[in-house]
């Protein structure tokens, strides 16, 4: 919100400057020369600045998005790897339970094993 207010104030001062200085000027760009009002030059300069700032902001947002996407992919990969390793550890630590008939048979007084 503050950013929008600052842009509005800056635009107001540029507009006042342009209106107060609306005299004809000669512009030259490389080999081309033409006449225009100072207000047109100021407004075109303002629009060029806004366009450059927009492109720069778009570049920064794109870079941020790419970095965030790579980080999220890495997080997902590490979470999958963590889950796989935990499952593998659980499988390695798993001991098959001994049936009751075998325990009592080892003690020597158990029933006959089921067939």
ZILINGI-V8644 format. One record per helix or strand of 2 or more residues. SS is the DSSP state (a for helix, b for strand). FROM is the first residue (numbers start at 1). LEN is the number of residues. If there is no record, write none. Layout:
# ZILINGI-V8644
((SS & FROM & LEN) (SS & FROM & LEN))
This chain:
# ZILINGI-V8644
((a & 2 & 19) (b & 24 & 6) (b & 32 & 6) (a & 38 & 56) (a & 100 & 8))
